[in-house]
Amino acid sequence: MRPRNLWAYEEPDALMLAVSYMQGIAMAHAFEQGNKRTGFDAGFLFLNANGWDIHTDADHELMAVVFLELVERDRTTREFETYLADYIIPAPGME
């Protein structure tokens, strides 16, 4: 419900909504295994479905570490959004 709440009460962009999906799914513990991976992937699928892609220069391992910091509450949602903003680009054909 986090993304829906953001949509209803704030003016989110696709990145804010994607991070909300990532964090919400990862922290929900809905699955026995793979909650963080599912959240991480769901956020990027959401971005891709909305015309955004990850820049090829992105360090995916570092991105995963920073995401874990978000899930473990060592980084705020806003900090993670700021970090990801440097690596998100319009998907080909969406410029």
PESULVEN-V833145 format. One record per pair of residues at least 4 apart in sequence whose C-alpha atoms are under 8 Angstrom apart, sorted by sequence separation. I is the first residue (numbers start at 1). GAP is how many residues later the second one is. D is the distance in Angstrom with one decimal. If there is no record, write none. Layout:
i=I gap=GAP d=D
i=I gap=GAP d=D
//
This chain:
i=1 gap=4 d=6.1
i=2 gap=4 d=6.2
i=3 gap=4 d=6.1
i=4 gap=4 d=6.1
i=5 gap=4 d=6.1
i=6 gap=4 d=5.2
i=7 gap=4 d=6.5
i=12 gap=4 d=5.7
i=13 gap=4 d=6.5
i=14 gap=4 d=6.0
i=15 gap=4 d=6.2
i=16 gap=4 d=6.2
i=17 gap=4 d=6.3
i=18 gap=4 d=6.2
i=19 gap=4 d=6.1
i=20 gap=4 d=5.9
i=21 gap=4 d=6.0
i=22 gap=4 d=6.0
i=23 gap=4 d=6.0
i=24 gap=4 d=6.0
i=25 gap=4 d=7.3
i=31 gap=4 d=5.9
i=34 gap=4 d=5.9
i=35 gap=4 d=6.1
i=36 gap=4 d=6.0
i=37 gap=4 d=6.0
i=38 gap=4 d=5.9
i=39 gap=4 d=6.2
i=40 gap=4 d=6.7
i=41 gap=4 d=6.1
i=42 gap=4 d=6.1
i=43 gap=4 d=6.3
i=44 gap=4 d=6.1
i=45 gap=4 d=6.0
i=46 gap=4 d=6.3
i=47 gap=4 d=6.4
i=48 gap=4 d=4.8
i=54 gap=4 d=7.0
i=59 gap=4 d=6.2
i=60 gap=4 d=6.2
i=61 gap=4 d=6.4
i=62 gap=4 d=6.2
i=63 gap=4 d=6.1
i=64 gap=4 d=6.2
i=65 gap=4 d=6.4
i=66 gap=4 d=6.5
i=67 gap=4 d=6.4
i=68 gap=4 d=6.0
i=69 gap=4 d=6.0
i=70 gap=4 d=5.8
i=71 gap=4 d=8.0
i=75 gap=4 d=6.2
i=76 gap=4 d=6.4
i=77 gap=4 d=6.2
i=78 gap=4 d=6.2
i=79 gap=4 d=6.2
i=80 gap=4 d=6.1
i=81 gap=4 d=6.0
i=82 gap=4 d=7.1
i=83 gap=4 d=7.7
i=84 gap=4 d=6.3
i=90 gap=4 d=5.7
i=91 gap=4 d=7.2
i=5 gap=5 d=7.9
i=6 gap=5 d=7.2
i=7 gap=5 d=6.2
i=12 gap=5 d=6.5
i=25 gap=5 d=7.6
i=30 gap=5 d=6.9
i=47 gap=5 d=5.1
i=48 gap=5 d=5.5
i=58 gap=5 d=7.7
i=69 gap=5 d=4.9
i=70 gap=5 d=4.6
i=75 gap=5 d=6.8
i=90 gap=5 d=5.8
i=6 gap=6 d=6.4
i=29 gap=6 d=5.8
i=47 gap=6 d=6.7
i=69 gap=6 d=5.4
i=70 gap=6 d=6.1
i=28 gap=7 d=7.5
i=70 gap=7 d=6.7
i=27 gap=8 d=7.2
i=26 gap=9 d=4.7
i=27 gap=9 d=7.4
i=44 gap=9 d=7.7
i=66 gap=9 d=7.8
i=7 gap=10 d=7.9
i=25 gap=10 d=6.6
i=26 gap=10 d=4.3
i=70 gap=10 d=6.8
i=6 gap=11 d=7.3
i=25 gap=11 d=7.3
i=26 gap=11 d=7.4
i=26 gap=12 d=6.8
i=25 gap=13 d=7.1
i=26 gap=13 d=4.7
i=67 gap=13 d=7.1
i=3 gap=14 d=5.4
i=22 gap=14 d=7.9
i=25 gap=14 d=4.7
i=26 gap=14 d=7.4
i=66 gap=14 d=7.2
i=3 gap=15 d=7.9
i=24 gap=15 d=7.3
i=22 gap=16 d=7.9
i=23 gap=16 d=6.5
i=3 gap=17 d=5.6
i=22 gap=17 d=4.2
i=23 gap=17 d=7.9
i=2 gap=18 d=6.1
i=3 gap=18 d=6.3
i=21 gap=18 d=6.6
i=22 gap=18 d=5.1
i=2 gap=19 d=7.2
i=22 gap=19 d=7.6
i=22 gap=20 d=6.4
i=21 gap=21 d=6.9
i=22 gap=21 d=4.9
i=63 gap=21 d=7.9
i=2 gap=22 d=6.7
i=21 gap=22 d=5.6
i=20 gap=23 d=7.9
i=18 gap=24 d=7.8
i=19 gap=24 d=6.1
i=18 gap=25 d=4.4
i=18 gap=26 d=6.8
i=40 gap=27 d=7.7
i=18 gap=28 d=6.0
i=18 gap=29 d=6.2
i=58 gap=29 d=6.0
i=57 gap=30 d=7.7
i=14 gap=32 d=8.0
i=15 gap=32 d=6.8
i=36 gap=32 d=7.8
i=55 gap=32 d=5.1
i=14 gap=33 d=6.3
i=54 gap=33 d=5.6
i=55 gap=33 d=5.9
i=54 gap=34 d=4.8
i=55 gap=34 d=6.0
i=36 gap=35 d=8.0
i=53 gap=35 d=5.6
i=54 gap=35 d=6.1
i=14 gap=36 d=7.0
i=52 gap=36 d=6.4
i=53 gap=36 d=5.3
i=52 gap=37 d=5.6
i=53 gap=37 d=5.9
i=52 gap=38 d=4.5
i=53 gap=38 d=4.9
i=51 gap=39 d=5.9
i=52 gap=39 d=4.7
i=51 gap=40 d=5.2
i=52 gap=42 d=8.0
i=48 gap=43 d=7.1
i=51 gap=43 d=6.1
i=27 gap=44 d=6.5
i=26 gap=45 d=6.9
i=23 gap=47 d=7.4
i=23 gap=48 d=6.3
i=20 gap=57 d=7.9
i=19 gap=58 d=7.2
i=19 gap=61 d=7.7
i=19 gap=62 d=6.7
i=16 gap=65 d=6.5
i=15 gap=66 d=6.7
i=15 gap=70 d=7.5
//
